[in-house]
Amino acid sequence: MIPIVPTHKCTKNTVINGHLIPENTLTQPSFWGVNMDEKYFKNHSTFNPDRFLYNEDKIKIKYHHMSFGKGKEHVLKKV
């Protein structure tokens, strides 16, 4: 598998859902997993680009475009 996004590195010890992610751990986001979450995507197995937009210029809730990146403000500890 070739990652489509850069690997991230934890800059300090972090606990997520009770699991310790040690400092300097390399992480790789799983956008496949995010896009298969039925909580946000009905019929997640069906190709449907329209699910990301209400109309041409208004994006749906933030989780609908997770695979396009979250920017600097969304760090691992906020997950």
Secondary structure, DSSP 8 states (H G I E B T S, - for coil): ---SS--EE-SS-EEETTEEE-TT-EE---HHHHHT-TTT-TTTTS--GGGGEEETTEE-SGGGGGGG---TT--GGG-
